[in-house]
Amino acid sequence: MSPRLRLHPGRALVAVCCCLPLLACQQLTNPTASVELQESLYELQDLLVQMREETAMLQGQVDSLQFVVARQDSTLRRMANLMGMPVP
């Protein structure tokens, strides 16, 4: 092997020590981007809470309408029974 291609352990250590800070700097993030992401997550959380509340309200309305329809259905069945008409 030629002397140029051999890597000395001391030079390799220096090369690695020089590259580590550069790699570490690439891992740093922009703090404003992190804050914006956190704000977006809070807004999303608020929207999800609103959707849950609206869903609960709509479910209550559906349950109420089902009760009204069931009561009207039973009333119609009683009237048909009194008149002697078959109910399908």
Backbone as XML, in Angstrom:
<?xml version="1.0"?>
<chain id="A" units="angstrom">
  <residue number="1" name="MET">
    <atom name="N" x="0.841" y="-1.167" z="0.000"/>
    <atom name="CA" x="0.000" y="0.000" z="0.000"/>
    <atom name="C" x="0.891" y="1.237" z="0.000"/>
  </residue>
  <residue number="2" name="SER">
    <atom name="N" x="0.465" y="2.253" z="-0.709"/>
    <atom name="CA" x="1.297" y="3.454" z="-0.767"/>
    <atom name="C" x="1.125" y="4.269" z="0.507"/>
  </residue>
  <residue number="3" name="PRO">
    <atom name="N" x="2.106" y="5.050" z="0.882"/>
    <atom name="CA" x="2.031" y="5.840" z="2.107"/>
    <atom name="C" x="0.916" y="6.879" z="2.070"/>
  </residue>
  <residue number="4" name="ARG">
    <atom name="N" x="0.536" y="7.316" z="0.891"/>
    <atom name="CA" x="-0.528" y="8.318" z="0.802"/>
    <atom name="C" x="-1.891" y="7.741" z="1.189"/>
  </residue>
  <residue number="5" name="LEU">
    <atom name="N" x="-2.130" y="6.480" z="0.892"/>
    <atom name="CA" x="-3.435" y="5.883" z="1.141"/>
    <atom name="C" x="-3.622" y="5.421" z="2.586"/>
  </residue>
  <residue number="6" name="ARG">
    <atom name="N" x="-2.552" y="5.286" z="3.324"/>
    <atom name="CA" x="-2.700" y="4.851" z="4.707"/>
    <atom name="C" x="-3.177" y="6.022" z="5.566"/>
  </residue>
  <residue number="7" name="LEU">
    <atom name="N" x="-4.084" y="5.736" z="6.439"/>
    <atom name="CA" x="-4.627" y="6.754" z="7.318"/>
    <atom name="C" x="-4.023" y="6.566" z="8.695"/>
  </residue>
  <residue number="8" name="HIS">
    <atom name="N" x="-3.399" y="7.600" z="9.196"/>
    <atom name="CA" x="-2.800" y="7.522" z="10.510"/>
    <atom name="C" x="-3.884" y="7.705" z="11.562"/>
  </residue>
  <residue number="9" name="PRO">
    <atom name="N" x="-3.808" y="6.956" z="12.672"/>
    <atom name="CA" x="-4.831" y="7.062" z="13.711"/>
    <atom name="C" x="-4.966" y="8.476" z="14.265"/>
  </residue>
  <residue number="10" name="GLY">
    <atom name="N" x="-3.901" y="9.203" z="14.398"/>
    <atom name="CA" x="-3.968" y="10.570" z="14.917"/>
    <atom name="C" x="-4.718" y="11.493" z="13.973"/>
  </residue>
  <residue number="11" name="ARG">
    <atom name="N" x="-4.464" y="11.348" z="12.673"/>
    <atom name="CA" x="-5.161" y="12.176" z="11.687"/>
    <atom name="C" x="-6.647" y="11.820" z="11.618"/>
  </residue>
  <residue number="12" name="ALA">
    <atom name="N" x="-6.940" y="10.547" z="11.744"/>
    <atom name="CA" x="-8.335" y="10.124" z="11.717"/>
    <atom name="C" x="-9.091" y="10.705" z="12.910"/>
  </residue>
  <residue number="13" name="LEU">
    <atom name="N" x="-8.445" y="10.713" z="14.068"/>
    <atom name="CA" x="-9.078" y="11.265" z="15.270"/>
    <atom name="C" x="-9.317" y="12.759" z="15.104"/>
  </residue>
  <residue number="14" name="VAL">
    <atom name="N" x="-8.374" y="13.462" z="14.530"/>
    <atom name="CA" x="-8.532" y="14.898" z="14.296"/>
    <atom name="C" x="-9.659" y="15.144" z="13.302"/>
  </residue>
  <residue number="15" name="ALA">
    <atom name="N" x="-9.720" y="14.335" z="12.262"/>
    <atom name="CA" x="-10.768" y="14.492" z="11.254"/>
    <atom name="C" x="-12.145" y="14.253" z="11.865"/>
  </residue>
  <residue number="16" name="VAL">
    <atom name="N" x="-12.263" y="13.235" z="12.692"/>
    <atom name="CA" x="-13.541" y="12.940" z="13.339"/>
    <atom name="C" x="-13.914" y="14.058" z="14.298"/>
  </residue>
  <residue number="17" name="CYS">
    <atom name="N" x="-12.942" y="14.559" z="15.061"/>
    <atom name="CA" x="-13.220" y="15.641" z="16.015"/>
    <atom name="C" x="-13.628" y="16.923" z="15.302"/>
  </residue>
  <residue number="18" name="CYS">
    <atom name="N" x="-13.138" y="17.148" z="14.116"/>
    <atom name="CA" x="-13.526" y="18.338" z="13.346"/>
    <atom name="C" x="-14.922" y="18.179" z="12.746"/>
  </residue>
  <residue number="19" name="CYS">
    <atom name="N" x="-15.298" y="16.967" z="12.398"/>
    <atom name="CA" x="-16.594" y="16.736" z="11.763"/>
    <atom name="C" x="-17.740" y="16.684" z="12.768"/>
  </residue>
  <residue number="20" name="LEU">
    <atom name="N" x="-17.492" y="16.279" z="13.976"/>
    <atom name="CA" x="-18.561" y="16.156" z="14.975"/>
    <atom name="C" x="-19.271" y="17.474" z="15.257"/>
  </residue>
  <residue number="21" name="PRO">
    <atom name="N" x="-18.562" y="18.594" z="15.461"/>
    <atom name="CA" x="-19.301" y="19.848" z="15.686"/>
    <atom name="C" x="-20.157" y="20.253" z="14.494"/>
  </residue>
  <residue number="22" name="LEU">
    <atom name="N" x="-19.678" y="19.973" z="13.287"/>
    <atom name="CA" x="-20.475" y="20.293" z="12.107"/>
    <atom name="C" x="-21.747" y="19.454" z="12.060"/>
  </residue>
  <residue number="23" name="LEU">
    <atom name="N" x="-21.635" y="18.197" z="12.391"/>
    <atom name="CA" x="-22.814" y="17.331" z="12.425"/>
    <atom name="C" x="-23.768" y="17.744" z="13.537"/>
  </residue>
  <residue number="24" name="ALA">
    <atom name="N" x="-23.228" y="18.167" z="14.665"/>
    <atom name="CA" x="-24.063" y="18.602" z="15.783"/>
    <atom name="C" x="-24.817" y="19.878" z="15.424"/>
  </residue>
  <residue number="25" name="CYS">
    <atom name="N" x="-24.207" y="20.767" z="14.690"/>
    <atom name="CA" x="-24.868" y="22.012" z="14.292"/>
    <atom name="C" x="-26.036" y="21.743" z="13.347"/>
  </residue>
  <residue number="26" name="GLN">
    <atom name="N" x="-25.949" y="20.700" z="12.572"/>
    <atom name="CA" x="-27.042" y="20.375" z="11.663"/>
    <atom name="C" x="-28.266" y="19.879" z="12.429"/>
  </residue>
  <residue number="27" name="GLN">
    <atom name="N" x="-28.070" y="19.399" z="13.632"/>
    <atom name="CA" x="-29.177" y="18.884" z="14.421"/>
    <atom name="C" x="-29.954" y="19.986" z="15.133"/>
  </residue>
  <residue number="28" name="LEU">
    <atom name="N" x="-29.406" y="21.188" z="15.205"/>
    <atom name="CA" x="-30.089" y="22.296" z="15.855"/>
    <atom name="C" x="-31.284" y="22.725" z="15.014"/>
  </residue>
  <residue number="29" name="THR">
    <atom name="N" x="-32.383" y="23.077" z="15.669"/>
    <atom name="CA" x="-33.577" y="23.509" z="14.956"/>
    <atom name="C" x="-33.846" y="24.972" z="15.247"/>
  </residue>
  <residue number="30" name="ASN">
    <atom name="N" x="-34.655" y="25.547" z="14.423"/>
    <atom name="CA" x="-35.042" y="26.935" z="14.575"/>
    <atom name="C" x="-36.073" y="27.032" z="15.703"/>
  </residue>
  <residue number="31" name="PRO">
    <atom name="N" x="-35.832" y="27.817" z="16.745"/>
    <atom name="CA" x="-36.782" y="27.881" z="17.856"/>
    <atom name="C" x="-38.130" y="28.479" z="17.458"/>
  </residue>
  <residue number="32" name="THR">
    <atom name="N" x="-38.141" y="29.389" z="16.501"/>
    <atom name="CA" x="-39.433" y="29.954" z="16.098"/>
    <atom name="C" x="-40.274" y="28.915" z="15.374"/>
  </residue>
  <residue number="33" name="ALA">
    <atom name="N" x="-39.646" y="28.039" z="14.640"/>
    <atom name="CA" x="-40.405" y="26.972" z="13.970"/>
    <atom name="C" x="-41.010" y="26.038" z="15.001"/>
  </residue>
  <residue number="34" name="SER">
    <atom name="N" x="-40.284" y="25.788" z="16.064"/>
    <atom name="CA" x="-40.805" y="24.929" z="17.121"/>
    <atom name="C" x="-41.994" y="25.585" z="17.812"/>
  </residue>
  <residue number="35" name="VAL">
    <atom name="N" x="-41.911" y="26.888" z="18.043"/>
    <atom name="CA" x="-43.016" y="27.621" z="18.671"/>
    <atom name="C" x="-44.228" y="27.621" z="17.755"/>
  </residue>
  <residue number="36" name="GLU">
    <atom name="N" x="-44.010" y="27.833" z="16.466"/>
    <atom name="CA" x="-45.125" y="27.825" z="15.515"/>
    <atom name="C" x="-45.790" y="26.459" z="15.456"/>
  </residue>
  <residue number="37" name="LEU">
    <atom name="N" x="-44.990" y="25.413" z="15.495"/>
    <atom name="CA" x="-45.542" y="24.064" z="15.498"/>
    <atom name="C" x="-46.369" y="23.824" z="16.753"/>
  </residue>
  <residue number="38" name="GLN">
    <atom name="N" x="-45.871" y="24.271" z="17.892"/>
    <atom name="CA" x="-46.601" y="24.094" z="19.147"/>
    <atom name="C" x="-47.920" y="24.870" z="19.111"/>
  </residue>
  <residue number="39" name="GLU">
    <atom name="N" x="-47.906" y="26.093" z="18.574"/>
    <atom name="CA" x="-49.136" y="26.868" z="18.462"/>
    <atom name="C" x="-50.131" y="26.181" z="17.533"/>
  </residue>
  <residue number="40" name="SER">
    <atom name="N" x="-49.647" y="25.626" z="16.447"/>
    <atom name="CA" x="-50.528" y="24.906" z="15.522"/>
    <atom name="C" x="-51.146" y="23.695" z="16.205"/>
  </residue>
  <residue number="41" name="LEU">
    <atom name="N" x="-50.371" y="23.010" z="17.027"/>
    <atom name="CA" x="-50.908" y="21.850" z="17.742"/>
    <atom name="C" x="-51.973" y="22.272" z="18.752"/>
  </residue>
  <residue number="42" name="TYR">
    <atom name="N" x="-51.768" y="23.415" z="19.419"/>
    <atom name="CA" x="-52.782" y="23.911" z="20.358"/>
    <atom name="C" x="-54.069" y="24.285" z="19.627"/>
  </residue>
  <residue number="43" name="GLU">
    <atom name="N" x="-53.925" y="24.928" z="18.463"/>
    <atom name="CA" x="-55.101" y="25.275" z="17.667"/>
    <atom name="C" x="-55.837" y="24.017" z="17.215"/>
  </residue>
  <residue number="44" name="LEU">
    <atom name="N" x="-55.081" y="23.019" z="16.802"/>
    <atom name="CA" x="-55.689" y="21.753" z="16.392"/>
    <atom name="C" x="-56.413" y="21.099" z="17.555"/>
  </residue>
  <residue number="45" name="GLN">
    <atom name="N" x="-55.835" y="21.173" z="18.727"/>
    <atom name="CA" x="-56.469" y="20.603" z="19.917"/>
    <atom name="C" x="-57.784" y="21.324" z="20.214"/>
  </residue>
  <residue number="46" name="ASP">
    <atom name="N" x="-57.786" y="22.660" z="20.102"/>
    <atom name="CA" x="-59.007" y="23.424" z="20.329"/>
    <atom name="C" x="-60.084" y="23.051" z="19.317"/>
  </residue>
  <residue number="47" name="LEU">
    <atom name="N" x="-59.689" y="22.880" z="18.055"/>
    <atom name="CA" x="-60.651" y="22.495" z="17.027"/>
    <atom name="C" x="-61.222" y="21.104" z="17.293"/>
  </residue>
  <residue number="48" name="LEU">
    <atom name="N" x="-60.391" y="20.201" z="17.769"/>
    <atom name="CA" x="-60.885" y="18.860" z="18.087"/>
    <atom name="C" x="-61.880" y="18.897" z="19.238"/>
  </residue>
  <residue number="49" name="VAL">
    <atom name="N" x="-61.630" y="19.735" z="20.228"/>
    <atom name="CA" x="-62.566" y="19.871" z="21.347"/>
    <atom name="C" x="-63.899" y="20.420" z="20.848"/>
  </residue>
  <residue number="50" name="GLN">
    <atom name="N" x="-63.851" y="21.430" z="19.974"/>
    <atom name="CA" x="-65.081" y="21.985" z="19.402"/>
    <atom name="C" x="-65.846" y="20.932" z="18.608"/>
  </residue>
  <residue number="51" name="MET">
    <atom name="N" x="-65.109" y="20.130" z="17.847"/>
    <atom name="CA" x="-65.779" y="19.081" z="17.064"/>
    <atom name="C" x="-66.442" y="18.058" z="17.975"/>
  </residue>
  <residue number="52" name="ARG">
    <atom name="N" x="-65.780" y="17.708" z="19.074"/>
    <atom name="CA" x="-66.383" y="16.758" z="20.014"/>
    <atom name="C" x="-67.658" y="17.329" z="20.622"/>
  </residue>
  <residue number="53" name="GLU">
    <atom name="N" x="-67.625" y="18.621" z="20.971"/>
    <atom name="CA" x="-68.812" y="19.248" z="21.546"/>
    <atom name="C" x="-69.953" y="19.283" z="20.547"/>
  </residue>
  <residue number="54" name="GLU">
    <atom name="N" x="-69.652" y="19.638" z="19.296"/>
    <atom name="CA" x="-70.684" y="19.662" z="18.261"/>
    <atom name="C" x="-71.232" y="18.267" z="17.990"/>
  </residue>
  <residue number="55" name="THR">
    <atom name="N" x="-70.348" y="17.272" z="17.998"/>
    <atom name="CA" x="-70.793" y="15.895" z="17.789"/>
    <atom name="C" x="-71.710" y="15.451" z="18.917"/>
  </residue>
  <residue number="56" name="ALA">
    <atom name="N" x="-71.372" y="15.808" z="20.146"/>
    <atom name="CA" x="-72.222" y="15.444" z="21.282"/>
    <atom name="C" x="-73.586" y="16.132" z="21.177"/>
  </residue>
  <residue number="57" name="MET">
    <atom name="N" x="-73.580" y="17.407" z="20.758"/>
    <atom name="CA" x="-74.841" y="18.124" z="20.596"/>
    <atom name="C" x="-75.693" y="17.478" z="19.499"/>
  </residue>
  <residue number="58" name="LEU">
    <atom name="N" x="-75.064" y="17.146" z="18.369"/>
    <atom name="CA" x="-75.807" y="16.506" z="17.283"/>
    <atom name="C" x="-76.326" y="15.130" z="17.688"/>
  </residue>
  <residue number="59" name="GLN">
    <atom name="N" x="-75.543" y="14.392" z="18.465"/>
    <atom name="CA" x="-76.006" y="13.087" z="18.929"/>
    <atom name="C" x="-77.214" y="13.235" z="19.832"/>
  </residue>
  <residue number="60" name="GLY">
    <atom name="N" x="-77.210" y="14.261" z="20.672"/>
    <atom name="CA" x="-78.371" y="14.527" z="21.529"/>
    <atom name="C" x="-79.607" y="14.852" z="20.710"/>
  </residue>
  <residue number="61" name="GLN">
    <atom name="N" x="-79.435" y="15.634" z="19.644"/>
    <atom name="CA" x="-80.570" y="15.963" z="18.783"/>
    <atom name="C" x="-81.095" y="14.725" z="18.068"/>
  </residue>
  <residue number="62" name="VAL">
    <atom name="N" x="-80.203" y="13.868" z="17.600"/>
    <atom name="CA" x="-80.622" y="12.635" z="16.923"/>
    <atom name="C" x="-81.380" y="11.731" z="17.900"/>
  </residue>
  <residue number="63" name="ASP">
    <atom name="N" x="-80.860" y="11.610" z="19.116"/>
    <atom name="CA" x="-81.544" y="10.781" z="20.118"/>
    <atom name="C" x="-82.937" y="11.331" z="20.412"/>
  </residue>
  <residue number="64" name="SER">
    <atom name="N" x="-83.050" y="12.651" z="20.504"/>
    <atom name="CA" x="-84.347" y="13.276" z="20.758"/>
    <atom name="C" x="-85.312" y="13.014" z="19.607"/>
  </residue>
  <residue number="65" name="LEU">
    <atom name="N" x="-84.831" y="13.137" z="18.384"/>
    <atom name="CA" x="-85.685" y="12.878" z="17.226"/>
    <atom name="C" x="-86.099" y="11.411" z="17.154"/>
  </residue>
  <residue number="66" name="GLN">
    <atom name="N" x="-85.201" y="10.515" z="17.518"/>
    <atom name="CA" x="-85.566" y="9.093" z="17.533"/>
    <atom name="C" x="-86.674" y="8.834" z="18.548"/>
  </residue>
  <residue number="67" name="PHE">
    <atom name="N" x="-86.608" y="9.506" z="19.689"/>
    <atom name="CA" x="-87.642" y="9.344" z="20.709"/>
    <atom name="C" x="-88.980" y="9.857" z="20.189"/>
  </residue>
  <residue number="68" name="VAL">
    <atom name="N" x="-88.972" y="11.007" z="19.510"/>
    <atom name="CA" x="-90.213" y="11.581" z="18.971"/>
    <atom name="C" x="-90.797" y="10.660" z="17.907"/>
  </residue>
  <residue number="69" name="VAL">
    <atom name="N" x="-89.946" y="10.146" z="17.023"/>
    <atom name="CA" x="-90.435" y="9.255" z="15.966"/>
    <atom name="C" x="-90.989" y="7.967" z="16.563"/>
  </residue>
  <residue number="70" name="ALA">
    <atom name="N" x="-90.319" y="7.440" z="17.581"/>
    <atom name="CA" x="-90.821" y="6.216" z="18.216"/>
    <atom name="C" x="-92.170" y="6.461" z="18.870"/>
  </residue>
  <residue number="71" name="ARG">
    <atom name="N" x="-92.342" y="7.608" z="19.487"/>
    <atom name="CA" x="-93.620" y="7.921" z="20.140"/>
    <atom name="C" x="-94.716" y="8.084" z="19.089"/>
  </residue>
  <residue number="72" name="GLN">
    <atom name="N" x="-94.403" y="8.772" z="17.984"/>
    <atom name="CA" x="-95.400" y="8.927" z="16.925"/>
    <atom name="C" x="-95.741" y="7.588" z="16.289"/>
  </residue>
  <residue number="73" name="ASP">
    <atom name="N" x="-94.755" y="6.729" z="16.135"/>
    <atom name="CA" x="-94.986" y="5.407" z="15.552"/>
    <atom name="C" x="-95.924" y="4.592" z="16.433"/>
  </residue>
  <residue number="74" name="SER">
    <atom name="N" x="-95.676" y="4.627" z="17.734"/>
    <atom name="CA" x="-96.554" y="3.864" z="18.633"/>
    <atom name="C" x="-97.962" y="4.455" z="18.637"/>
  </residue>
  <residue number="75" name="THR">
    <atom name="N" x="-98.079" y="5.777" z="18.511"/>
    <atom name="CA" x="-99.401" y="6.405" z="18.442"/>
    <atom name="C" x="-100.120" y="5.978" z="17.169"/>
  </residue>
  <residue number="76" name="LEU">
    <atom name="N" x="-99.422" y="5.967" z="16.051"/>
    <atom name="CA" x="-100.039" y="5.533" z="14.790"/>
    <atom name="C" x="-100.456" y="4.068" z="14.855"/>
  </residue>
  <residue number="77" name="ARG">
    <atom name="N" x="-99.644" y="3.229" z="15.504"/>
    <atom name="CA" x="-100.000" y="1.804" z="15.632"/>
    <atom name="C" x="-101.262" y="1.644" z="16.490"/>
  </residue>
  <residue number="78" name="ARG">
    <atom name="N" x="-101.356" y="2.412" z="17.548"/>
    <atom name="CA" x="-102.570" y="2.332" z="18.390"/>
    <atom name="C" x="-103.798" y="2.773" z="17.613"/>
  </residue>
  <residue number="79" name="MET">
    <atom name="N" x="-103.683" y="3.876" z="16.857"/>
    <atom name="CA" x="-104.826" y="4.365" z="16.075"/>
    <atom name="C" x="-105.229" y="3.336" z="15.017"/>
  </residue>
  <residue number="80" name="ALA">
    <atom name="N" x="-104.243" y="2.728" z="14.372"/>
    <atom name="CA" x="-104.549" y="1.712" z="13.350"/>
    <atom name="C" x="-105.187" y="0.491" z="13.999"/>
  </residue>
  <residue number="81" name="ASN">
    <atom name="N" x="-104.734" y="0.146" z="15.188"/>
    <atom name="CA" x="-105.309" y="-0.992" z="15.892"/>
    <atom name="C" x="-106.761" y="-0.702" z="16.287"/>
  </residue>
  <residue number="82" name="LEU">
    <atom name="N" x="-107.042" y="0.503" z="16.730"/>
    <atom name="CA" x="-108.410" y="0.866" z="17.087"/>
    <atom name="C" x="-109.323" y="0.857" z="15.876"/>
  </residue>
  <residue number="83" name="MET">
    <atom name="N" x="-108.788" y="1.210" z="14.711"/>
    <atom name="CA" x="-109.592" y="1.239" z="13.498"/>
    <atom name="C" x="-109.656" y="-0.134" z="12.850"/>
  </residue>
  <residue number="84" name="GLY">
    <atom name="N" x="-108.886" y="-1.094" z="13.329"/>
    <atom name="CA" x="-108.933" y="-2.428" z="12.780"/>
    <atom name="C" x="-108.132" y="-2.592" z="11.495"/>
  </residue>
  <residue number="85" name="MET">
    <atom name="N" x="-107.186" y="-1.719" z="11.265"/>
    <atom name="CA" x="-106.365" y="-1.796" z="10.064"/>
    <atom name="C" x="-105.056" y="-2.502" z="10.399"/>
  </residue>
  <residue number="86" name="PRO">
    <atom name="N" x="-104.581" y="-3.372" z="9.487"/>
    <atom name="CA" x="-103.292" y="-4.019" z="9.735"/>
    <atom name="C" x="-102.140" y="-3.031" z="9.530"/>
  </residue>
  <residue number="87" name="VAL">
    <atom name="N" x="-101.154" y="-3.158" z="10.367"/>
    <atom name="CA" x="-99.967" y="-2.291" z="10.266"/>
    <atom name="C" x="-98.815" y="-3.117" z="9.712"/>
  </residue>
  <residue number="88" name="PRO">
    <atom name="N" x="-98.210" y="-2.660" z="8.608"/>
    <atom name="CA" x="-97.117" y="-3.442" z="8.035"/>
    <atom name="C" x="-95.866" y="-3.434" z="8.909"/>
  </residue>
</chain>
